[in-house]
Amino acid sequence: MELLDRLAKEDPAIGKAKQVLEQMASNPRERELYELRRKAILDRNSALFEAKTEGKLEGKFETARAALLKGADVEFVAEITGLSLDEVQKLKAE
């Protein structure tokens, strides 16, 4: 707390943030709104991360399909894409 007080004196933005935090902590409704905003932000970040992960996985499948169409070996395609042999074999069968 001592460090926060010192920083608040040195930087007006930190001082303002400290003031808002103290106000929020003393008001149950403010605290509830903060928690709801925080949850919404975390949910959004999680959805963005999931979409990015799915996009990367789809990219691996596209690369595997292209390599298979060019005649690449299933084991080689699995190695370069990081997909399992089973996943690559299913792609080849399509």
Backbone as CSV, one residue per row, in Angstrom:
resi,resn,N_x,N_y,N_z,CA_x,CA_y,CA_z,C_x,C_y,C_z
1,MET,0.828,-1.181,0.000,0.000,0.000,0.000,0.877,1.251,0.000
2,GLU,1.977,1.183,0.728,2.889,2.325,0.800,3.448,2.654,-0.590
3,LEU,3.811,1.636,-1.333,4.326,1.831,-2.686,3.260,2.464,-3.571
4,LEU,2.042,1.978,-3.451,0.937,2.531,-4.245,0.707,4.005,-3.913
5,ASP,0.763,4.345,-2.636,0.601,5.749,-2.242,1.698,6.616,-2.838
6,ARG,2.925,6.116,-2.807,4.047,6.885,-3.360,3.899,7.052,-4.874
7,LEU,3.520,5.966,-5.553,3.326,6.039,-6.998,2.172,6.979,-7.354
8,ALA,1.129,6.960,-6.542,-0.025,7.824,-6.789,0.363,9.292,-6.699
9,LYS,1.281,9.618,-5.817,1.750,11.002,-5.685,2.624,11.402,-6.864
10,GLU,3.376,10.449,-7.397,4.300,10.734,-8.496,3.614,10.786,-9.855
11,ASP,2.560,10.003,-10.022,1.897,9.904,-11.331,0.401,10.154,-11.166
12,PRO,-0.110,11.237,-11.754,-1.529,11.562,-11.611,-2.457,10.449,-12.112
13,ALA,-2.054,9.722,-13.155,-2.892,8.638,-13.676,-3.033,7.523,-12.639
14,ILE,-1.948,7.208,-11.955,-2.003,6.177,-10.908,-2.836,6.678,-9.742
15,GLY,-2.706,7.951,-9.424,-3.520,8.534,-8.363,-4.999,8.435,-8.670
16,LYS,-5.365,8.740,-9.897,-6.762,8.655,-10.321,-7.240,7.203,-10.272
17,ALA,-6.419,6.275,-10.750,-6.774,4.854,-10.725,-6.972,4.373,-9.287
18,LYS,-6.116,4.822,-8.397,-6.234,4.448,-6.982,-7.541,4.974,-6.405
19,GLN,-7.875,6.198,-6.749,-9.112,6.805,-6.265,-10.332,6.027,-6.771
20,VAL,-10.342,5.677,-8.049,-11.455,4.918,-8.629,-11.541,3.536,-7.986
21,LEU,-10.410,2.907,-7.767,-10.385,1.590,-7.131,-10.959,1.643,-5.720
22,GLU,-10.587,2.654,-4.967,-11.102,2.793,-3.604,-12.613,3.028,-3.624
23,GLN,-13.076,3.833,-4.576,-14.506,4.103,-4.702,-15.260,2.822,-5.058
24,MET,-14.718,2.087,-6.000,-15.362,0.856,-6.439,-15.428,-0.156,-5.295
25,ALA,-14.350,-0.256,-4.533,-14.287,-1.235,-3.454,-15.303,-0.919,-2.351
26,SER,-15.654,0.334,-2.195,-16.578,0.718,-1.125,-18.046,0.645,-1.559
27,ASN,-18.305,0.413,-2.853,-19.671,0.405,-3.356,-19.972,-0.952,-3.988
28,PRO,-20.883,-1.737,-3.383,-21.180,-3.078,-3.912,-21.645,-3.065,-5.373
29,ARG,-22.439,-2.080,-5.755,-22.927,-2.010,-7.135,-21.781,-1.736,-8.103
30,GLU,-20.880,-0.834,-7.730,-19.698,-0.545,-8.558,-18.850,-1.801,-8.710
31,ARG,-18.703,-2.520,-7.621,-17.910,-3.762,-7.638,-18.551,-4.788,-8.581
32,GLU,-19.874,-4.907,-8.512,-20.589,-5.842,-9.378,-20.413,-5.465,-10.855
33,LEU,-20.527,-4.168,-11.161,-20.333,-3.713,-12.541,-18.911,-4.001,-13.023
34,TYR,-17.941,-3.780,-12.134,-16.542,-4.076,-12.468,-16.381,-5.554,-12.808
35,GLU,-16.952,-6.414,-11.970,-16.829,-7.859,-12.193,-17.498,-8.275,-13.508
36,LEU,-18.643,-7.671,-13.820,-19.318,-7.986,-15.081,-18.487,-7.540,-16.283
37,ARG,-17.896,-6.347,-16.208,-17.036,-5.865,-17.301,-15.808,-6.762,-17.446
38,ARG,-15.236,-7.127,-16.311,-14.052,-7.994,-16.318,-14.374,-9.343,-16.964
39,LYS,-15.526,-9.919,-16.590,-15.930,-11.197,-17.168,-16.157,-11.066,-18.675
40,ALA,-16.783,-9.984,-19.105,-17.022,-9.773,-20.532,-15.706,-9.674,-21.294
41,ILE,-14.743,-8.980,-20.726,-13.431,-8.849,-21.367,-12.742,-10.210,-21.448
42,LEU,-12.771,-10.965,-20.363,-12.141,-12.291,-20.363,-12.826,-13.235,-21.352
43,ASP,-14.166,-13.172,-21.412,-14.905,-14.006,-22.369,-14.531,-13.654,-23.806
44,ARG,-14.429,-12.357,-24.080,-14.069,-11.909,-25.429,-12.656,-12.370,-25.792
45,ASN,-11.733,-12.199,-24.852,-10.360,-12.634,-25.109,-10.287,-14.133,-25.339
46,SER,-11.060,-14.884,-24.585,-11.088,-16.336,-24.756,-11.639,-16.705,-26.128
47,ALA,-12.700,-16.031,-26.544,-13.291,-16.308,-27.865,-12.309,-15.966,-28.984
48,LEU,-11.588,-14.860,-28.835,-10.598,-14.483,-29.848,-9.466,-15.502,-29.914
49,PHE,-9.013,-15.965,-28.755,-7.945,-16.965,-28.715,-8.409,-18.260,-29.365
50,GLU,-9.635,-18.656,-29.060,-10.176,-19.887,-29.639,-10.286,-19.773,-31.158
51,ALA,-10.743,-18.629,-31.630,-10.863,-18.420,-33.076,-9.491,-18.460,-33.739
52,LYS,-8.511,-17.866,-33.091,-7.141,-17.869,-33.632,-6.609,-19.299,-33.693
53,THR,-6.842,-20.055,-32.618,-6.394,-21.457,-32.564,-7.067,-22.283,-33.659
54,GLU,-8.386,-22.074,-33.830,-9.102,-22.806,-34.871,-8.574,-22.442,-36.255
55,GLY,-8.238,-21.178,-36.437,-7.689,-20.731,-37.717,-6.352,-21.392,-38.009
56,LYS,-5.521,-21.511,-36.980,-4.228,-22.170,-37.165,-4.419,-23.637,-37.522
57,LEU,-5.373,-24.284,-36.849,-5.629,-25.698,-37.127,-6.147,-25.868,-38.550
58,GLU,-7.044,-24.983,-38.977,-7.565,-25.063,-40.342,-6.432,-24.852,-41.348
59,GLY,-5.498,-23.975,-41.015,-4.340,-23.769,-41.885,-3.502,-25.031,-42.022
60,LYS,-3.370,-25.766,-40.929,-2.629,-27.028,-40.988,-3.335,-28.032,-41.904
61,PHE,-4.651,-28.077,-41.798,-5.409,-28.990,-42.656,-5.286,-28.589,-44.132
62,GLU,-5.324,-27.284,-44.396,-5.170,-26.816,-45.785,-3.792,-27.188,-46.331
63,THR,-2.769,-27.000,-45.517,-1.412,-27.360,-45.931,-1.312,-28.853,-46.193
64,ALA,-1.910,-29.649,-45.301,-1.881,-31.102,-45.462,-2.605,-31.518,-46.747
65,ARG,-3.759,-30.927,-46.999,-4.494,-31.260,-48.233,-3.661,-30.943,-49.472
66,ALA,-3.054,-29.770,-49.468,-2.249,-29.364,-50.619,-1.058,-30.303,-50.815
67,ALA,-0.402,-30.660,-49.722,0.751,-31.558,-49.814,0.330,-32.942,-50.312
68,LEU,-0.792,-33.416,-49.824,-1.278,-34.727,-50.264,-1.640,-34.709,-51.749
69,LEU,-2.246,-33.616,-52.188,-2.586,-33.500,-53.612,-1.334,-33.498,-54.493
70,LYS,-0.229,-33.009,-53.951,1.039,-33.002,-54.693,1.771,-34.335,-54.584
71,GLY,1.178,-35.295,-53.849,1.763,-36.631,-53.765,2.684,-36.862,-52.578
72,ALA,2.654,-35.951,-51.610,3.514,-36.125,-50.438,3.078,-37.333,-49.621
73,ASP,4.031,-37.955,-48.975,3.809,-39.129,-48.138,3.043,-38.730,-46.869
74,VAL,2.141,-39.592,-46.406,1.308,-39.320,-45.232,2.161,-39.004,-44.004
75,GLU,3.201,-39.788,-43.779,4.060,-39.566,-42.612,4.758,-38.206,-42.695
76,PHE,5.202,-37.840,-43.894,5.861,-36.553,-44.093,4.886,-35.409,-43.816
77,VAL,3.667,-35.533,-44.324,2.657,-34.494,-44.118,2.344,-34.352,-42.627
78,ALA,2.226,-35.460,-41.933,1.966,-35.416,-40.489,3.113,-34.715,-39.764
79,GLU,4.318,-35.006,-40.176,5.491,-34.407,-39.535,5.548,-32.895,-39.750
80,ILE,5.313,-32.442,-40.970,5.466,-31.008,-41.241,4.283,-30.173,-40.735
81,THR,3.110,-30.800,-40.586,1.939,-30.037,-40.135,1.689,-30.166,-38.639
82,GLY,2.217,-31.215,-38.035,1.933,-31.461,-36.626,0.619,-32.185,-36.406
83,LEU,-0.046,-32.563,-37.497,-1.279,-33.339,-37.386,-0.933,-34.796,-37.108
84,SER,-1.888,-35.524,-36.557,-1.644,-36.949,-36.303,-1.709,-37.718,-37.620
85,LEU,-1.100,-38.895,-37.621,-1.162,-39.756,-38.802,-2.607,-40.082,-39.151
86,ASP,-3.412,-40.324,-38.138,-4.820,-40.643,-38.359,-5.546,-39.487,-39.055
87,GLU,-5.286,-38.245,-38.605,-5.923,-37.092,-39.217,-5.509,-36.936,-40.682
88,VAL,-4.234,-37.155,-40.952,-3.733,-37.018,-42.330,-4.296,-38.135,-43.202
89,GLN,-4.373,-39.339,-42.653,-4.937,-40.449,-43.435,-6.413,-40.189,-43.763
90,LYS,-7.153,-39.615,-42.833,-8.555,-39.266,-43.095,-8.637,-38.218,-44.215
91,LEU,-7.738,-37.239,-44.179,-7.720,-36.223,-45.241,-7.435,-36.859,-46.587
92,LYS,-6.509,-37.798,-46.610,-6.139,-38.454,-47.851,-7.306,-39.256,-48.421
93,ALA,-8.112,-39.817,-47.523,-9.250,-40.627,-47.951,-10.399,-39.783,-48.497
94,GLU,-10.427,-38.519,-48.159,-11.535,-37.647,-48.626,-11.517,-37.435,-50.112
